[in-house]
Amino acid sequence: MSRDVLMAFKSMVALKAPGSDRYHAYFFQQYWMIIGNEVCGMVLDILRGKEMPFVLNDTFLSIIPKVNNPQ
């Protein structure tokens, strides 16, 4: 299972977009040896039915105008 979680993080574009916690996938990719066990533990807890921490489901929305010259 930990290999599946690691592969999911490695498949993310490193600096594409940060999460709501402001960490890019790059952080998790670079420091996996330090934080990997804790991340995997949290994923397993959620898959086993433990309540997911509210902050994991945070998101940001941006409104992008669909006109040529937005004012």
N, C-alpha and C positions, 0 to 999 in steps of 0.2 A: 504494500500500500504506500509506503513512504516513497518508493520509486515512482509511483504514479503521480503523487503530489509534486515531487521534484520535476518530473517531465512536464507537468502542466505549467509550472513556473518557468522552466527553461524554454518552453514554446512561446512564451509571451515576448513581445518586442520590448527590449530592455528599458528604453526611455520614451516610449510612445505616450503614455498618459499615466499620471500618478493616481493612486487610489484616494479615497476620501481622507485617508490618514497621511497623505502627501508622500507616500513611499512609492517609488517606481518599482517595476518588476526587477530592475537591476539590483536593488537593495537585497531582495530575497535571493537572487541568483548568486550574488557575490558573497553573501554571509550565510549561505545555507548550512555550512558546517557548524555554525554557532546556533542558529535559530531553527534548523530543520526539524529537530525532534519536537520542539514546542508547536511548530506549525502543524506537523503531522498529527500530533496529539489532539489539537483542536479540531482538525478535519475529521478525525476518527470519532471524537465525541459527538460532533454534529451528525455524522452518519449513523451513529448508534442511538440517536433520538434525543440527545441533550439539546437544550434550547440554544439556538445560535445567538451570539452576542449581537445586540441591536446595531452596533456600529459597523458590523460587517456588511450590512445591507444598505448603508448610506450611499447616496449618489449625488452627483451634481448635474444640473441641467443647464444648457446654454441655448438661448434662442438665436438662431442664425437666420437673418432676413433673406428672403428669396427674391430680392430685387437687385438690379444691376448696380445702383448707386445708393446704398442705404444712407440715411441722414441721421 
